[in-house]
Amino acid sequence: MEDKKSRIIEAAVRLFKERGFHQVSVRNIIKEAAVSNGCFYHYFATKDELLFSINDFIMDYVIENAQQVLNSKQTPVEKLHGIISTFISTFYVYNREVVVMYQENHYLAPEYYQKMRQKRDLYSKIVMSVLDEGVKLKEFRPLEPLSIVAFMIFGMVNWTYTWYDPEGPLSIEEITDRYIDFIFNAILTEEAKQNPLYRPYFL
């Protein structure tokens, strides 16, 4: 049965990306997924719930990755590198889902939108925790407030979905390297930039 649920989600992702949330009906999704009407409603009460499940999956994925990095014994610079890298890799691993999340999230019902906001806040707290640790250890410049620094970093990275092409001239790894070089040149202290451990992060 879970195979049918996956088919419904995959069909919705394809259709939402191609046409937009409001231009796709439940009937369209059922036809695309080749499932019955009853099967759809067994898993999802509404089309809104289906859109939420796509958003929720992506946010859980990036939060789990960031949490693993946060809990590691790495330095703050290594942690931030890991968080940014795993975040950007999501644009490749789940490209269509990410596009749907960014383009259609404003159509989420209020209760679902609030849940997503809470998860975004949690992700921001993880990033700010790493930034705060880095400032205390003099690896990051004391730029205040840290919340704005976090928003600047991921506000920039978030827009990757608008132009990233998996078949484009740069691989996701090359794009990540350019982001890391740009961000680390801006926020690392001069002392940290000279650390041999971090030289591979600069182009």
Backbone bond lengths (Angstrom), bond angles and torsions (degrees), N, CA, C in turn:
res aa  C-N    CA-C-N  psi(-1)  N-CA   C-N-CA  omega(-1)  CA-C   N-CA-C  phi
1 M - - - 1.465 - - 1.538 111.94 -
2 E 1.346 116.66 -34.34 1.458 119.84 -179.64 1.523 111.19 -62.97
3 D 1.342 116.00 -27.48 1.457 119.74 176.71 1.526 110.09 -61.85
4 K 1.321 116.69 -38.62 1.467 120.78 178.80 1.527 110.91 -68.35
5 K 1.318 116.40 -37.67 1.462 119.45 177.18 1.523 110.11 -62.82
6 S 1.326 116.20 -42.66 1.464 120.64 178.49 1.519 110.92 -62.39
7 R 1.324 116.15 -39.62 1.463 120.12 178.82 1.526 111.63 -63.82
8 I 1.320 116.10 -38.72 1.469 120.58 178.08 1.531 110.09 -63.63
9 I 1.327 116.27 -46.85 1.464 120.67 -179.24 1.524 110.82 -63.65
10 E 1.330 116.60 -45.64 1.465 120.38 -179.56 1.525 111.41 -62.80
11 A 1.327 116.16 -39.92 1.466 120.20 178.19 1.526 110.53 -64.47
12 A 1.324 116.04 -43.62 1.468 120.40 179.62 1.524 111.12 -62.75
13 V 1.319 116.75 -42.24 1.466 120.80 179.06 1.526 110.30 -59.65
14 R 1.321 116.38 -47.15 1.468 120.10 179.36 1.532 111.18 -59.33
15 L 1.313 115.82 -48.22 1.464 120.37 -176.22 1.528 112.69 -70.19
16 F 1.330 116.58 -42.39 1.464 119.78 178.95 1.532 110.29 -61.70
17 K 1.327 116.47 -40.25 1.471 120.36 -179.27 1.525 110.73 -67.20
18 E 1.326 116.60 -40.71 1.462 120.79 -176.58 1.529 112.80 -75.81
19 R 1.343 116.65 -41.57 1.463 120.31 -170.86 1.530 114.81 -113.52
20 G 1.316 116.70 -21.95 1.455 119.77 -173.30 1.522 110.58 95.81
21 F 1.317 116.36 150.54 1.460 122.62 -173.87 1.527 112.83 -55.91
22 H 1.323 116.94 -47.54 1.468 120.24 -174.27 1.524 113.49 -74.00
23 Q 1.321 116.90 -15.13 1.465 119.78 179.91 1.528 112.33 -93.76
24 V 1.319 116.26 4.62 1.470 121.31 -178.62 1.526 109.03 -118.22
25 S 1.304 116.47 129.02 1.464 121.30 178.00 1.522 110.29 -99.80
26 V 1.324 115.82 164.38 1.467 120.01 174.88 1.521 109.40 -59.14
27 R 1.306 116.46 -38.42 1.471 120.40 179.12 1.529 111.02 -61.13
28 N 1.332 116.97 -39.62 1.468 120.71 176.80 1.524 111.02 -60.26
29 I 1.325 115.29 -43.50 1.468 120.59 -178.36 1.520 110.50 -66.33
30 I 1.320 116.73 -43.73 1.466 121.64 179.43 1.525 110.62 -59.39
31 K 1.315 115.87 -43.59 1.465 120.30 179.97 1.522 111.12 -66.18
32 E 1.323 116.75 -44.55 1.465 121.77 -179.38 1.524 111.32 -63.95
33 A 1.331 116.73 -37.74 1.470 121.22 -178.31 1.521 112.67 -84.40
34 A 1.331 116.22 -11.80 1.472 121.72 -178.18 1.528 111.15 57.93
35 V 1.337 115.40 50.49 1.466 121.15 176.56 1.529 108.05 -127.73
36 S 1.311 115.66 170.16 1.463 120.19 179.92 1.522 110.90 -84.86
37 N 1.312 115.43 163.98 1.455 121.98 176.18 1.530 110.46 -58.73
38 G 1.335 115.57 -43.51 1.462 120.57 -179.96 1.512 112.19 -63.91
39 C 1.336 115.62 -35.91 1.467 120.11 179.23 1.525 110.62 -63.30
40 F 1.325 116.33 -43.86 1.467 119.82 179.60 1.525 110.30 -58.36
41 Y 1.331 116.23 -50.52 1.461 120.06 -175.10 1.528 113.10 -75.37
42 H 1.308 116.59 -11.08 1.465 119.82 172.11 1.530 109.83 -68.09
43 Y 1.328 115.76 -34.63 1.461 120.63 -176.89 1.525 113.47 -99.27
44 F 1.314 117.33 -32.81 1.465 120.60 -174.90 1.527 110.61 -134.60
45 A 1.315 115.82 126.64 1.465 120.06 -179.50 1.522 111.44 -71.66
46 T 1.334 115.83 -32.66 1.461 121.12 -177.83 1.526 110.09 -146.69
47 K 1.312 115.21 167.64 1.467 120.99 173.76 1.529 109.88 -65.29
48 D 1.326 116.26 -32.64 1.466 121.04 177.81 1.527 111.09 -61.55
49 E 1.318 115.63 -41.75 1.465 119.38 179.56 1.523 110.61 -64.50
50 L 1.313 116.53 -36.15 1.462 121.02 178.14 1.525 110.58 -65.05
51 L 1.321 117.28 -44.26 1.467 120.55 177.13 1.519 110.48 -61.27
52 F 1.324 116.27 -41.42 1.462 120.22 178.00 1.520 111.08 -61.25
53 S 1.320 117.73 -41.21 1.469 120.97 -177.59 1.524 110.99 -62.49
54 I 1.335 116.94 -34.38 1.468 121.12 177.73 1.525 109.64 -67.73
55 N 1.328 116.05 -47.93 1.464 121.24 177.61 1.523 111.23 -60.98
56 D 1.307 115.74 -44.26 1.459 122.04 -176.60 1.523 111.32 -63.42
57 F 1.321 116.06 -40.27 1.466 120.68 179.50 1.527 110.81 -61.24
58 I 1.323 116.83 -46.62 1.461 120.35 -178.72 1.523 111.07 -65.01
59 M 1.334 117.36 -43.83 1.457 119.64 -179.68 1.521 111.69 -65.00
60 D 1.320 117.68 -40.67 1.465 120.45 176.95 1.524 110.79 -61.90
61 Y 1.315 115.77 -38.25 1.467 121.42 -179.51 1.531 111.01 -63.58
62 V 1.335 117.37 -48.84 1.464 119.42 -177.50 1.528 111.32 -72.56
63 I 1.326 117.51 -33.35 1.467 120.40 177.74 1.521 110.65 -66.90
64 E 1.319 116.71 -43.60 1.466 120.16 179.11 1.526 110.76 -60.95
65 N 1.327 116.84 -43.31 1.464 120.35 178.56 1.519 111.36 -63.30
66 A 1.333 116.19 -43.91 1.462 120.42 -179.55 1.525 111.24 -66.18
67 Q 1.329 117.05 -38.29 1.459 121.45 -179.97 1.522 110.94 -65.01
68 Q 1.320 116.70 -39.08 1.463 120.53 177.72 1.522 110.77 -63.05
69 V 1.325 116.08 -41.95 1.465 120.22 178.40 1.526 110.10 -65.62
70 L 1.328 116.66 -44.33 1.465 121.42 -179.64 1.523 111.43 -58.43
71 N 1.313 116.96 -38.86 1.465 121.56 -176.57 1.526 113.41 -83.01
72 S 1.315 117.18 -1.84 1.464 120.43 -179.40 1.526 110.23 -77.45
73 K 1.320 116.30 171.80 1.462 121.50 -179.59 1.531 111.43 -96.40
74 Q 1.309 116.68 22.68 1.454 121.42 -179.60 1.527 111.71 -78.07
75 T 1.324 115.64 166.82 1.464 120.72 175.24 1.531 108.84 -75.14
76 P 1.335 117.80 163.88 1.465 119.68 178.23 1.533 113.33 -56.94
77 V 1.329 116.92 -39.36 1.469 119.94 179.20 1.524 110.18 -63.73
78 E 1.315 116.36 -44.22 1.467 119.97 178.55 1.527 110.85 -64.34
79 K 1.322 115.75 -38.48 1.467 119.53 179.31 1.525 111.11 -64.35
80 L 1.337 116.38 -45.82 1.462 118.82 -179.58 1.526 110.31 -64.41
81 H 1.314 116.02 -38.49 1.469 119.98 175.96 1.523 109.92 -59.12
82 G 1.328 116.46 -44.76 1.462 120.62 -179.63 1.514 112.60 -65.10
83 I 1.327 116.73 -41.62 1.468 120.86 -179.19 1.527 110.84 -65.47
84 I 1.333 116.15 -46.56 1.469 119.66 179.85 1.527 110.64 -64.78
85 S 1.323 116.58 -43.41 1.469 121.00 -177.50 1.520 112.12 -63.32
86 T 1.330 116.67 -45.83 1.465 118.90 -179.17 1.522 111.02 -69.34
87 F 1.330 116.06 -32.41 1.464 119.44 177.45 1.525 110.52 -64.47
88 I 1.325 116.34 -48.74 1.464 120.00 -178.81 1.522 111.19 -65.53
89 S 1.324 117.68 -35.00 1.471 120.11 -179.82 1.523 111.56 -60.92
90 T 1.329 116.28 -24.65 1.466 120.43 178.77 1.524 111.16 -61.78
91 F 1.329 116.87 -30.67 1.467 120.63 179.19 1.527 111.07 -64.22
92 Y 1.326 115.97 -25.18 1.470 120.57 178.02 1.521 111.14 -92.11
93 V 1.323 116.06 -48.61 1.467 120.90 -175.32 1.527 111.58 -64.29
94 Y 1.321 116.38 -42.55 1.473 121.51 -178.66 1.534 109.88 -125.89
95 N 1.302 116.35 53.81 1.458 121.28 -172.97 1.524 113.47 -55.64
96 R 1.325 117.48 -51.66 1.468 119.98 -176.99 1.524 111.64 -66.26
97 E 1.341 115.97 -41.29 1.462 119.78 179.93 1.532 111.20 -62.20
98 V 1.335 115.76 -40.33 1.465 120.35 179.92 1.529 110.69 -65.06
99 V 1.321 116.52 -43.00 1.467 120.17 178.73 1.526 110.39 -60.83
100 V 1.327 116.28 -44.11 1.466 120.44 178.34 1.528 110.24 -61.91
101 M 1.327 116.85 -43.20 1.460 120.33 -178.83 1.528 110.92 -59.02
102 Y 1.320 116.92 -48.05 1.459 120.16 -177.43 1.525 112.98 -72.08
103 Q 1.318 116.73 -41.15 1.462 120.00 -174.84 1.524 113.52 -77.42
104 E 1.323 116.48 -31.50 1.458 118.97 -171.94 1.528 114.76 -112.52
105 N 1.331 117.79 0.59 1.475 119.10 -173.72 1.529 112.92 -63.30
106 H 1.348 117.42 -23.90 1.471 119.10 -179.72 1.526 111.96 -71.98
107 Y 1.334 116.49 -8.20 1.466 120.03 176.14 1.529 112.38 -90.61
108 L 1.319 116.91 -2.51 1.462 119.58 179.35 1.525 110.61 -61.40
109 A 1.325 115.88 140.87 1.463 120.62 174.34 1.532 108.15 -61.92
110 P 1.344 118.20 150.53 1.466 121.58 -174.86 1.524 114.78 -49.34
111 E 1.337 117.60 -43.02 1.467 119.03 -178.09 1.524 111.59 -66.86
112 Y 1.329 116.64 -34.37 1.463 120.64 177.90 1.524 110.74 -74.77
113 Y 1.317 116.21 -38.66 1.465 120.61 179.02 1.528 110.15 -61.41
114 Q 1.328 116.68 -39.54 1.457 121.01 179.48 1.522 111.17 -64.85
115 K 1.323 116.56 -40.07 1.468 120.34 177.99 1.527 110.90 -63.02
116 M 1.325 116.48 -40.86 1.456 120.21 179.08 1.524 110.66 -67.92
117 R 1.309 116.79 -36.42 1.458 120.30 178.47 1.525 110.43 -63.22
118 Q 1.315 116.74 -39.70 1.463 120.71 178.43 1.524 110.88 -63.07
119 K 1.322 116.53 -38.08 1.468 119.88 179.56 1.525 111.05 -71.91
120 R 1.323 116.98 -36.85 1.467 119.56 175.84 1.525 110.42 -64.64
121 D 1.333 116.33 -38.48 1.466 120.42 177.53 1.526 110.65 -63.72
122 L 1.327 116.86 -39.63 1.463 121.08 178.33 1.520 110.24 -62.95
123 Y 1.320 116.20 -43.08 1.466 120.21 179.37 1.530 110.17 -63.01
124 S 1.315 116.81 -42.40 1.464 121.09 178.92 1.523 111.02 -61.61
125 K 1.326 117.23 -38.58 1.465 121.12 179.15 1.525 111.22 -64.99
126 I 1.325 116.58 -36.87 1.465 120.33 177.36 1.526 109.68 -62.63
127 V 1.327 115.88 -46.88 1.463 120.58 -179.68 1.527 110.60 -63.33
128 M 1.332 117.28 -44.52 1.463 120.78 -179.59 1.526 111.49 -64.72
129 S 1.324 116.77 -32.13 1.462 120.73 177.39 1.524 110.50 -63.17
130 V 1.324 116.24 -41.85 1.467 120.99 178.59 1.528 110.21 -68.10
131 L 1.323 116.62 -42.56 1.462 120.24 178.71 1.528 110.88 -62.06
132 D 1.324 116.58 -42.98 1.467 121.28 179.81 1.525 110.97 -62.62
133 E 1.325 115.94 -43.05 1.467 120.29 178.02 1.523 110.25 -61.87
134 G 1.336 115.97 -41.06 1.460 120.18 -179.54 1.513 113.41 -66.38
135 V 1.327 116.82 -36.30 1.463 120.98 177.51 1.526 109.78 -66.67
136 K 1.318 116.71 -43.78 1.465 120.99 -179.31 1.524 111.89 -63.43
137 L 1.322 116.42 -32.63 1.467 120.76 179.49 1.525 112.07 -92.05
138 K 1.344 115.39 7.27 1.464 122.55 178.25 1.534 112.83 60.33
139 E 1.322 115.56 32.26 1.467 119.90 173.36 1.532 110.45 -95.81
140 F 1.323 115.86 -28.60 1.462 120.91 176.69 1.524 109.70 -113.42
141 R 1.311 115.95 145.75 1.459 120.60 176.46 1.533 109.65 -64.32
142 P 1.331 117.80 146.01 1.474 121.40 -177.78 1.528 111.89 -77.80
143 L 1.303 116.03 64.59 1.462 121.32 179.24 1.525 108.77 -83.23
144 E 1.313 116.63 127.88 1.466 121.08 -176.44 1.529 111.36 -122.60
145 P 1.332 117.08 149.40 1.467 126.66 -9.42 1.527 111.47 -77.94
146 L 1.320 115.98 152.89 1.460 120.57 -177.82 1.524 112.21 -64.07
147 S 1.327 116.11 -28.44 1.465 119.00 179.46 1.526 110.45 -61.47
148 I 1.338 116.34 -38.61 1.464 120.32 179.16 1.523 110.20 -69.71
149 V 1.328 116.94 -38.22 1.470 120.51 177.39 1.525 109.90 -60.26
150 A 1.330 115.99 -44.85 1.470 120.58 178.88 1.521 110.74 -62.34
151 F 1.337 116.48 -42.99 1.470 120.51 179.55 1.526 110.98 -64.91
152 M 1.327 117.11 -37.04 1.464 120.76 179.56 1.522 110.85 -65.44
153 I 1.329 115.74 -43.28 1.466 120.00 -179.43 1.517 110.79 -63.17
154 F 1.328 115.70 -53.77 1.464 118.24 -174.13 1.525 112.74 -83.64
155 G 1.336 116.83 -18.39 1.455 118.82 171.58 1.515 109.90 -64.52
156 M 1.333 115.60 -38.49 1.460 120.93 177.63 1.528 111.10 -70.49
157 V 1.315 116.21 -48.89 1.464 120.86 -176.80 1.530 111.57 -65.47
158 N 1.328 116.95 -36.71 1.469 120.82 -178.28 1.519 113.16 -54.50
159 W 1.333 116.28 -35.04 1.463 119.89 -175.47 1.525 113.20 -72.80
160 T 1.316 116.71 -3.71 1.468 120.18 178.00 1.522 110.91 -55.81
161 Y 1.317 116.58 -33.51 1.467 119.75 -176.95 1.522 112.33 -60.79
162 T 1.345 117.98 -24.21 1.464 120.55 -176.09 1.523 112.89 -76.93
163 W 1.335 116.40 -22.03 1.465 118.33 -176.63 1.526 114.46 -128.22
164 Y 1.330 117.90 -13.36 1.467 119.30 -176.83 1.519 111.50 -65.80
165 D 1.332 115.12 130.66 1.459 122.58 178.32 1.526 108.21 -123.91
166 P 1.338 118.01 113.62 1.472 120.54 179.58 1.525 113.02 -54.67
167 E 1.330 116.50 -23.17 1.462 120.80 179.27 1.530 111.47 -100.62
168 G 1.318 116.90 9.55 1.460 121.61 -176.22 1.519 113.65 -74.98
169 P 1.336 117.04 -178.02 1.471 121.96 -174.86 1.523 114.78 -69.89
170 L 1.339 117.38 -22.53 1.465 120.76 -179.38 1.523 110.55 -113.26
171 S 1.325 115.77 136.32 1.464 120.07 175.50 1.517 108.64 -73.79
172 I 1.316 116.55 165.53 1.461 119.92 179.09 1.527 110.30 -63.78
173 E 1.331 117.12 -31.16 1.468 120.92 177.94 1.529 110.72 -68.01
174 E 1.326 116.62 -40.38 1.469 120.27 179.24 1.529 111.05 -67.78
175 I 1.311 116.07 -37.74 1.466 120.20 176.72 1.529 109.74 -64.60
176 T 1.325 115.93 -43.21 1.469 120.85 178.30 1.519 110.85 -59.92
177 D 1.327 117.10 -44.80 1.468 121.25 179.60 1.522 111.39 -58.06
178 R 1.312 117.33 -38.56 1.465 121.16 -179.62 1.532 111.31 -70.50
179 Y 1.316 116.26 -39.97 1.463 119.47 176.27 1.531 110.48 -63.38
180 I 1.319 115.94 -46.81 1.465 120.42 -178.49 1.522 110.64 -59.62
181 D 1.327 117.09 -46.46 1.461 121.40 179.86 1.533 110.29 -59.16
182 F 1.307 116.48 -45.45 1.469 121.98 -178.52 1.529 111.01 -64.26
183 I 1.318 116.39 -48.41 1.469 121.37 -177.04 1.523 111.71 -68.61
184 F 1.332 116.67 -44.89 1.460 119.52 -177.14 1.525 112.06 -69.59
185 N 1.323 117.77 -32.13 1.462 119.59 174.83 1.521 110.69 -63.32
186 A 1.326 116.12 -28.04 1.465 120.82 -178.02 1.521 113.37 -84.16
187 I 1.326 117.98 -36.84 1.470 118.27 -170.03 1.527 115.40 -111.31
188 L 1.321 119.12 -17.62 1.464 119.08 179.44 1.529 110.56 -74.40
189 T 1.322 116.58 145.79 1.456 120.93 174.03 1.525 108.34 -70.69
190 E 1.325 116.00 160.98 1.470 119.61 179.56 1.523 110.70 -61.34
191 E 1.325 115.63 -36.13 1.468 119.89 178.82 1.522 110.85 -63.58
192 A 1.317 116.67 -43.76 1.465 120.58 -179.84 1.523 111.26 -65.38
193 K 1.330 116.38 -36.15 1.466 119.97 179.76 1.526 111.84 -63.26
194 Q 1.323 115.75 -26.52 1.464 119.84 -179.59 1.525 112.75 -87.21
195 N 1.315 116.91 -6.44 1.466 120.89 -179.90 1.527 109.32 -68.44
196 P 1.344 118.04 121.21 1.473 120.98 -179.11 1.530 112.75 -55.91
197 L 1.326 116.71 -27.10 1.464 121.19 -179.64 1.528 111.53 -63.13
198 Y 1.340 115.66 -28.58 1.463 119.63 -174.26 1.525 114.02 -103.43
199 R 1.324 117.44 -3.64 1.459 119.47 -178.34 1.527 112.77 -57.99
200 P 1.341 119.61 -36.54 1.475 119.23 179.53 1.531 113.88 -63.12
201 Y 1.337 117.03 -14.43 1.461 119.85 -179.35 1.530 112.83 -80.82
202 F 1.332 116.42 -9.64 1.463 120.51 -178.71 1.527 110.47 -107.73
203 L 1.308 115.40 142.35 1.466 120.25 -179.31 1.525 111.04 -80.51
